[in-house]
Amino acid sequence: MQALGKDTNDQFRAEPVNAGYRLDSGPGRYRIGLLALSNDLATERDFINMRPTDEVALFVSRIPNDETCSVEKLSEMEPELTRAAALLIPGSRLDSIAYSCTSGTVVLGYDTVVQRVHEARPQIPVSSPITAALAALQRFDARRIAVLTPYTDDVNAQVFDYVTARGVEISAFSSFHISSNEEMAKLAPQSIYEAAIQADRPDADALFISCTAIRAVDVLDSIEQAIGKPVISANQTLFWQALRQAGYTEPQHGFGSLLELTEH
């Protein structure tokens, strides 16, 4: 073995590996790309906590977002979707892309979200919290729901219109009326639990907790046990749909009855 150093051409040369090597398919049998907002403190954490196995790999890109959650500020996010999607492991396989903003999807429109993402990563299935929530409600045959959000009413009105325009009746709509994304992230899970109990109605088939910024995933099981009906949250249902789009179909426990469903 020669001593370490440079050759006569003044170029460093490492010793070649003599044992040989092989390549596999890389990390993640099921690969999810997550488009999270720059000031989102909950979604990435929730996705990591809900991963059923290390075979599910998560890759994250961030979208610039204003501190204030308003219809005006949400609409400014559109051009950033393509730029953020382009940074999701470019050149490598992705099985699904999850856009983590309920209100952003409602304001921009799901078709616009998909179009902007596909400009950078074409043909990959795209999930959003609100469209995933609607799909989840169909799985439970929930036609009338109660809704809980952290938003101010300019955003609440958009959510109400989006959901009811797609054939779902809302029997009650409750809100914390918070505009600060930072404050939403600090909303204690116990407070979400208590508000969810109050937000439910006897005539509601299910409860939907909107917004990816809040930590509702932590208390989903407890809320379901208390009110005796399905409870879906933005991050839970977004993860559920992205996971299914990626090809993982096994049920899992601990994060609400939605993820326990057996896929056909």
C-alpha positions in Angstrom: 0.0 0.0 0.0 1.4 3.4 -1.0 1.6 6.2 1.5 -1.1 8.9 1.2 -0.2 11.8 -0.9 -0.4 13.4 -4.3 1.1 11.9 -7.5 3.6 13.6 -9.7 0.7 15.5 -11.4 -0.1 17.1 -8.1 -3.6 15.4 -8.0 -4.9 13.4 -5.0 -5.8 9.8 -5.7 -7.8 7.7 -3.3 -7.4 3.9 -3.2 -10.1 2.2 -5.2 -12.5 -0.1 -3.4 -11.4 -3.7 -4.2 -14.3 -5.4 -2.5 -16.7 -4.2 -5.2 -20.2 -2.8 -4.4 -23.8 -3.1 -5.6 -26.6 -0.7 -5.9 -30.2 -1.1 -4.7 -33.3 1.0 -5.2 -32.2 3.5 -2.5 -34.1 4.5 0.7 -37.8 4.3 0.8 -40.0 1.7 -0.9 -42.8 4.2 -0.7 -41.6 7.8 -1.2 -43.7 10.8 -0.2 -42.7 14.4 -1.1 -44.1 16.9 1.4 -44.6 20.6 0.4 -44.7 22.3 3.8 -45.1 26.0 4.5 -42.0 27.8 5.7 -43.6 28.5 9.1 -45.4 25.2 9.5 -44.2 23.5 12.8 -46.7 20.6 12.8 -47.0 18.7 9.5 -43.4 17.4 9.1 -43.5 16.2 12.8 -46.9 14.6 12.3 -45.9 12.8 9.2 -42.8 11.4 10.8 -44.8 10.3 13.9 -47.4 8.6 11.7 -44.9 6.7 9.5 -45.9 3.0 9.9 -42.4 1.7 8.8 -39.0 2.9 7.6 -40.1 1.7 4.2 -42.1 4.9 4.0 -39.6 7.7 3.2 -40.4 11.4 3.6 -38.7 14.2 1.6 -39.6 17.8 2.5 -39.5 21.1 0.6 -40.6 24.4 2.1 -42.9 27.1 0.6 -42.4 30.8 1.7 -45.5 31.8 3.7 -46.6 35.0 5.5 -47.0 35.0 9.2 -50.7 36.0 8.8 -53.2 33.4 7.5 -55.6 35.4 5.2 -57.1 34.9 1.8 -54.9 37.7 0.4 -51.7 36.1 1.7 -52.6 32.6 0.8 -53.2 33.6 -2.8 -49.5 34.8 -3.0 -48.3 31.3 -2.6 -49.1 30.1 -6.1 -45.9 30.7 -7.9 -43.9 29.3 -5.0 -45.4 25.8 -5.5 -43.5 25.1 -8.6 -40.2 26.3 -7.1 -40.7 24.2 -4.0 -41.7 21.1 -5.9 -38.6 21.3 -8.1 -36.5 20.9 -5.0 -38.0 17.6 -4.0 -35.2 15.1 -4.7 -34.9 16.2 -8.4 -34.0 13.4 -10.7 -35.1 10.7 -8.2 -38.3 8.7 -7.9 -41.3 10.1 -6.0 -44.5 8.2 -5.6 -46.7 11.0 -4.3 -46.6 14.7 -3.4 -48.5 16.2 -0.5 -49.3 19.9 -0.4 -49.7 20.8 3.2 -52.1 23.7 3.3 -55.8 23.3 3.7 -56.7 26.9 3.3 -54.2 27.4 0.5 -55.9 24.7 -1.6 -59.3 26.2 -0.9 -58.1 29.7 -2.0 -56.0 28.6 -5.0 -58.1 25.7 -6.1 -57.0 22.1 -6.2 -56.6 22.1 -10.0 -54.2 25.1 -9.8 -52.2 23.4 -7.1 -51.8 20.3 -9.2 -50.9 22.3 -12.3 -48.2 24.3 -10.4 -46.7 21.1 -8.9 -46.7 19.3 -12.2 -44.8 22.0 -13.9 -41.8 20.8 -11.8 -42.7 17.1 -11.2 -45.2 16.0 -13.8 -47.4 12.9 -13.5 -46.9 12.4 -9.8 -50.2 12.1 -7.8 -50.8 15.2 -5.7 -52.8 15.2 -2.5 -54.1 18.2 -0.5 -55.7 18.3 3.0 -59.2 19.4 1.8 -59.5 17.0 -1.1 -58.1 14.2 1.0 -60.7 15.1 3.7 -63.5 14.9 1.2 -62.3 11.5 0.1 -62.1 10.3 3.7 -65.6 11.5 4.4 -66.8 9.5 1.4 -65.1 6.4 2.9 -67.2 6.9 6.1 -70.3 7.8 4.1 -70.4 11.0 6.1 -72.8 13.4 4.4 -73.3 15.9 7.3 -70.3 17.0 9.3 -69.2 19.4 12.0 -66.1 21.5 11.4 -63.5 23.0 13.7 -60.8 25.4 12.4 -58.3 27.9 13.8 -59.0 30.5 11.1 -60.5 33.9 10.9 -63.8 34.2 9.1 -62.5 35.3 5.7 -60.8 31.9 5.5 -63.6 30.1 7.2 -66.1 31.3 4.6 -63.9 29.9 1.8 -63.7 26.5 3.6 -67.4 26.4 4.1 -68.2 27.2 0.5 -65.6 24.7 -0.8 -67.0 21.8 1.3 -70.7 22.5 0.8 -70.3 23.1 -3.0 -69.1 19.5 -3.1 -72.3 18.0 -1.6 -71.3 17.8 2.1 -73.7 19.5 4.6 -72.2 21.3 7.5 -74.3 21.3 10.6 -71.9 23.4 12.8 -68.8 25.4 12.1 -66.6 26.4 15.0 -63.3 28.3 15.1 -60.6 29.6 17.4 -60.4 32.8 15.2 -56.6 32.9 15.1 -54.8 34.7 12.3 -51.2 34.1 13.4 -49.5 30.9 12.0 -47.2 31.0 15.0 -50.1 31.1 17.4 -51.8 28.2 15.6 -48.7 26.1 16.1 -48.7 26.9 19.9 -52.4 25.8 20.3 -52.2 23.1 22.9 -53.6 19.6 21.9 -55.7 19.6 25.0 -57.4 22.8 23.8 -58.1 21.2 20.5 -59.6 18.2 22.2 -61.9 20.4 24.4 -62.9 22.5 21.4 -63.6 19.4 19.3 -66.0 18.1 21.9 -67.9 21.4 21.9 -67.8 21.6 18.1 -69.5 18.2 17.5 -73.2 17.9 17.0 -75.5 14.9 17.4 -76.7 15.1 13.8 -73.1 15.2 12.4 -71.8 11.9 10.9 -68.2 13.0 11.4 -66.0 15.8 12.7 -63.4 17.5 10.4 -60.6 19.5 12.1 -59.1 21.8 9.5 -55.6 23.3 9.2 -52.2 21.6 8.9 -50.6 24.1 11.4 -52.3 22.6 14.5 -51.5 19.5 16.4 -54.8 17.7 16.2 -53.2 14.4 15.3 -52.1 14.0 18.9 -55.7 13.8 20.2 -57.7 12.2 17.4 -58.1 8.9 19.1 -59.2 10.6 22.3 -61.8 12.7 20.5 -63.2 9.7 18.6 -63.6 7.8 21.9 -65.4 10.8 23.4 -67.9 11.5 20.6 -68.2 8.0 19.2 -67.8 8.9 15.5 -65.0 9.4 12.9 -62.8 12.4 13.4 -60.4 13.5 10.6 -57.8 16.2 10.7 -55.9 17.9 8.0 -52.5 16.3 8.6 -54.0 12.8 9.2 -56.1 12.7 6.1 -53.3 14.3 4.0 -50.9 11.6 5.2 -53.5 8.9 4.6 -54.1 9.9 1.0 -50.4 10.4 0.2 -49.6 7.0 1.7 -52.2 5.3 -0.4 -51.1 7.1 -3.5 -47.6 5.9 -2.8 -48.8 2.3 -2.7 -48.9 1.5 1.0 -52.2 0.1 2.0 -51.8 -1.6 5.4 -53.9 -0.4 8.3 -52.3 1.3 11.3 -53.4 2.3 14.7 -53.1 5.2 17.0 -54.0 8.1 14.7 -57.8 7.8 14.3 -60.0 5.3 12.6 -59.3 6.6 9.1 -55.8 5.1 9.0 -57.3 1.8 10.4 -59.4 1.3 7.3 -58.6 -1.7 5.2 -58.0 -0.7 1.6 -59.7 -2.7 -1.2 
